[in-house]
Amino acid sequence: MVKFLNMKNYNMNADISLISNGDFGTNTYIIQSLISNKAVIIDPADGEKICSIIKSKELKPIYIINTHGHYDHISGNKHIKEKYDIPICIHPLDKDFLTDPGLNMSGFMAEEYTSPMADVLLFEGKTIKFDNVRIMIHETPGHTQGSISLSMSDMIFTGDLIFKQGIGRTDLPGGNIDAIINTLKTFYLKLKFENIIFPGHGEIGNKLEFDKIVQQFFYTY
Ligand SMILES: [Fe+2]
C-alpha cells in the first residue's frame, strides 16, 4: 500500500510518501524535495518495492536512514544499496545490528539477513540537509539502545518508540524498559500538540491521538 500524503500545508519543503511494506507491515517513508528529485528513504523493508516506487516517481535517492537495527526496518537496505550505492545511516549503538542476524532478529526467521555496513553514524543534534529540507536526529533509546527519531518541521518520525496501539517493545534485542520510560518523559512528552507522529508501523496521527496510549502506559506500568 502506498499513500502519497499531502503535507504541503506544513511548509517543510518536502513531500512524504508512506509505503506499508514487508513481512511486518513496516512503514517506510520517502521524503522528497519539492525543488529537485532528491529523496531520503526511512526504514526500507521490501527493497524491490521501494526501488520500483523510486523509479516510477523518477527520484534520486541520496540516503537510507534506519531508525533502528531490527530486521523489519533494514531488510530493504541491501537491494537499495546495490541499485543506487547510497549511504546507510544509523545510530552507532545499532550499527552492529546491520550485520548480525542475532541482533537484527532475522536469525529467528527462515533466512538470515545481513545489511551492508553503516556509512554514516547519526546521533543527537545531527541534521541531514538536502536542498532546503532539514531532518533533525533525536536519540530516543528504549526499543533499542540506538533507536532514533527524526523531526522535520512538525513531523516526527518515531520508528518503534510508539504506536497508536501501544509503546514499542522492550523485550527484543537492545530493548530496555527504563530507557523507553526516560525517552517518553524527556522526548515524547515535550513534543507540542501540533506535532504529527509518523510511527514505524500502523497509522499516522496527531500527538493527541498518541497521548492516550502514553497516559495508559504510565497508568498501568
Ligand atoms: Fe523494532
Residues whose N, C-alpha, C, O or C-beta is under 5 A from the ligand:
A	BS01	LIG	H70 D160
